[in-house]
Amino acid sequence: MVVVLAGLWLVRGGAQAPADVISGASNWVEFSAVMTKNEPGRPDSVGRFFRGADGSDRLESGPSLDDVRGIAIHNFATEHYYMWANNGQGWHGFPMPLGRDGKRPQKLRANLATPTPQPLTHEGLAVVQVMAGAWTVRKAPDLNFFDVDKLAPNGARVVASNIRRARLDDAIAALPPTHAARYANLPSLFDPPAGVPVTWHTEPNGIIVKELKK
């Protein structure tokens, strides 16, 4: 099955991969990281990222790790996308229909990889480099082709650091106590806090999967 996801041509796992496909981890890899975004003329943004064993993820952002001002969640189990910002509008929820193939780890077509003079690594992980529009993107196959470094022509950059491949419970337990406390009473990292109102929308959002004919 071939799909388009975030502007790239990808092949979802399941059937045996063709010879022209780069395979990554066959199952979703649990990990956490710190994501830093630099953009010319704007304040830096930083936040924690969590990926669950079912592919769900959570990205926080703000001026520092102590000041979370935005949260985006892709919940693969419920096929919902959630957004929150500290602008007084609260949580918003959207349908995120993935289908069978949208829930599987991706593989990457080999002809998308940009040749480099020598193998590339990022925090000890092998990476492949691709062009996604104008962005130069380095993806880690061992993290299901997660984008660990994205660079735009204008110098804007998004980089993953402090990557920790571990169960999320263990990753949270290793955080500073004031940070770990944020997650203590959550029903799940991939849902809004229990009891908070959520404004629901009917238009799909989050990860958009489009099946293409071979």
URUR-V465540 format. One record per residue. N is the residue number from 0. SS is DSSP state (~ for helix, > for strand, _ for the rest). PSI is psi in degrees with one decimal (* if undefined). D_FIRST is the distance of its C-alpha to the first C-alpha in Angstrom with 2 decimals. Layout:
BEGIN
N:SS:PSI:D_FIRST ; N:SS:PSI:D_FIRST
END
This chain:
BEGIN
0:_:128.8:0.00 ; 1:>:136.5:3.79 ; 2:>:160.7:6.58 ; 3:>:127.1:10.31 ; 4:>:120.3:12.45 ; 5:_:36.8:16.17 ; 6:_:-1.1:16.19 ; 7:>:149.9:14.03 ; 8:>:121.8:10.94 ; 9:>:161.5:8.88 ; 10:>:128.6:6.11 ; 11:>:151.6:6.06 ; 12:_:171.8:8.16 ; 13:_:-88.0:8.54 ; 14:_:166.3:8.35 ; 15:_:135.3:10.72 ; 16:_:140.4:10.09 ; 17:_:163.7:11.16 ; 18:_:-22.8:14.74 ; 19:_:19.4:14.22 ; 20:>:135.4:12.41 ; 21:>:121.9:14.81 ; 22:_:143.2:14.34 ; 23:_:-157.7:16.10 ; 24:_:136.3:17.42 ; 25:_:-23.9:15.31 ; 26:_:159.7:16.82 ; 27:_:136.5:17.88 ; 28:_:122.2:21.14 ; 29:_:130.1:24.12 ; 30:>:165.5:26.19 ; 31:>:160.3:28.55 ; 32:>:168.3:29.75 ; 33:>:124.9:32.07 ; 34:>:128.1:30.61 ; 35:>:129.3:33.11 ; 36:>:123.1:32.83 ; 37:>:133.2:35.46 ; 38:>:126.7:35.95 ; 39:_:131.3:39.00 ; 40:_:1.9:41.60 ; 41:>:152.8:40.09 ; 42:>:147.4:40.71 ; 43:>:152.5:38.32 ; 44:>:141.1:35.97 ; 45:>:149.7:35.11 ; 46:>:164.9:33.46 ; 47:>:146.5:31.85 ; 48:>:137.9:28.13 ; 49:>:133.0:26.87 ; 50:>:130.1:23.46 ; 51:_:172.7:23.33 ; 52:_:-14.4:21.91 ; 53:_:6.9:19.35 ; 54:_:-12.7:18.11 ; 55:_:151.3:20.72 ; 56:>:161.5:22.87 ; 57:>:127.4:26.24 ; 58:>:124.9:27.79 ; 59:>:153.6:31.52 ; 60:>:153.3:33.49 ; 61:>:-178.3:37.13 ; 62:_:-19.4:39.98 ; 63:>:167.9:40.25 ; 64:_:-17.3:38.83 ; 65:_:-6.2:41.82 ; 66:>:87.3:41.10 ; 67:_:120.9:37.74 ; 68:_:-4.4:37.48 ; 69:>:145.9:33.83 ; 70:>:134.8:30.99 ; 71:>:131.9:27.30 ; 72:>:130.5:25.22 ; 73:>:110.7:21.55 ; 74:>:105.4:21.80 ; 75:_:-31.3:18.52 ; 76:_:-43.3:20.50 ; 77:_:-7.7:21.95 ; 78:_:51.0:19.37 ; 79:>:148.1:22.32 ; 80:>:130.9:23.24 ; 81:>:144.4:26.92 ; 82:>:142.9:29.27 ; 83:>:140.5:32.90 ; 84:>:150.7:35.52 ; 85:_:51.1:39.24 ; 86:_:12.7:40.17 ; 87:_:-2.9:41.46 ; 88:_:-4.9:38.52 ; 89:_:-157.7:37.15 ; 90:>:143.8:33.67 ; 91:>:139.5:31.06 ; 92:>:145.0:28.04 ; 93:>:149.4:24.97 ; 94:>:146.4:22.07 ; 95:_:70.9:18.76 ; 96:_:120.7:16.14 ; 97:_:-26.1:13.03 ; 98:~:-178.7:11.48 ; 99:~:-44.7:10.07 ; 100:~:-24.0:7.19 ; 101:~:-17.2:9.79 ; 102:_:-3.5:12.19 ; 103:_:150.0:10.75 ; 104:_:147.2:12.13 ; 105:>:160.0:10.47 ; 106:>:167.1:10.79 ; 107:>:132.3:12.33 ; 108:>:130.4:12.41 ; 109:~:-31.0:15.90 ; 110:~:-4.5:17.19 ; 111:~:-20.9:17.12 ; 112:>:134.9:19.65 ; 113:_:124.4:23.25 ; 114:_:139.9:25.65 ; 115:_:153.1:28.49 ; 116:_:-29.5:31.85 ; 117:_:160.9:31.32 ; 118:_:144.9:28.77 ; 119:>:145.8:28.42 ; 120:>:160.6:28.95 ; 121:>:114.7:29.36 ; 122:_:42.3:31.55 ; 123:_:-3.7:31.02 ; 124:>:135.0:27.21 ; 125:>:139.1:25.56 ; 126:>:156.0:23.71 ; 127:>:148.6:21.84 ; 128:>:133.9:22.86 ; 129:>:164.6:20.86 ; 130:>:126.8:22.00 ; 131:>:93.0:20.68 ; 132:_:-127.3:22.81 ; 133:_:-7.6:26.33 ; 134:>:138.3:25.62 ; 135:>:119.8:25.66 ; 136:>:133.1:23.43 ; 137:>:125.3:23.59 ; 138:>:142.6:20.82 ; 139:>:108.4:21.45 ; 140:~:-34.9:18.82 ; 141:~:-8.8:20.98 ; 142:~:33.2:20.59 ; 143:_:39.1:16.78 ; 144:_:35.1:17.30 ; 145:>:142.3:19.77 ; 146:>:106.6:21.85 ; 147:>:-14.6:25.24 ; 148:>:121.5:26.97 ; 149:>:127.5:26.52 ; 150:>:127.5:29.22 ; 151:_:158.5:29.95 ; 152:_:-29.1:32.40 ; 153:_:4.7:35.01 ; 154:_:-7.4:35.10 ; 155:_:141.2:33.17 ; 156:>:141.4:31.46 ; 157:>:122.8:29.52 ; 158:>:137.4:29.95 ; 159:>:134.1:29.14 ; 160:>:171.0:32.10 ; 161:>:42.4:33.45 ; 162:>:127.8:30.04 ; 163:>:110.2:30.61 ; 164:_:103.5:28.15 ; 165:_:163.6:29.66 ; 166:_:141.5:29.52 ; 167:~:-32.8:30.00 ; 168:~:-41.1:33.25 ; 169:~:-38.1:34.60 ; 170:~:-41.0:33.51 ; 171:~:-39.5:35.31 ; 172:~:-25.3:38.32 ; 173:_:-6.0:38.69 ; 174:_:160.9:39.00 ; 175:_:143.9:42.47 ; 176:~:-38.7:43.94 ; 177:~:-29.1:44.05 ; 178:~:-43.4:40.32 ; 179:~:-30.7:39.35 ; 180:~:-24.6:41.48 ; 181:~:-29.6:39.17 ; 182:~:-1.1:36.59 ; 183:_:-37.4:39.12 ; 184:_:12.2:39.08 ; 185:_:139.1:35.49 ; 186:_:-28.8:33.76 ; 187:_:151.4:30.61 ; 188:_:-18.5:29.63 ; 189:_:25.2:26.79 ; 190:_:157.8:29.01 ; 191:_:162.1:32.07 ; 192:_:147.9:35.42 ; 193:_:135.3:36.73 ; 194:_:-7.2:38.85 ; 195:_:145.7:38.10 ; 196:_:143.3:37.44 ; 197:>:127.3:34.00 ; 198:>:116.6:33.68 ; 199:>:140.2:30.63 ; 200:_:154.5:28.77 ; 201:_:-21.4:26.58 ; 202:_:127.5:24.53 ; 203:_:147.7:21.24 ; 204:_:173.4:21.56 ; 205:_:-124.9:20.41 ; 206:_:125.1:16.73 ; 207:_:118.3:15.10 ; 208:_:125.6:11.37 ; 209:>:120.3:10.41 ; 210:>:137.4:7.35 ; 211:>:150.4:7.76 ; 212:_:140.7:8.25 ; 213:_:*:7.69
END
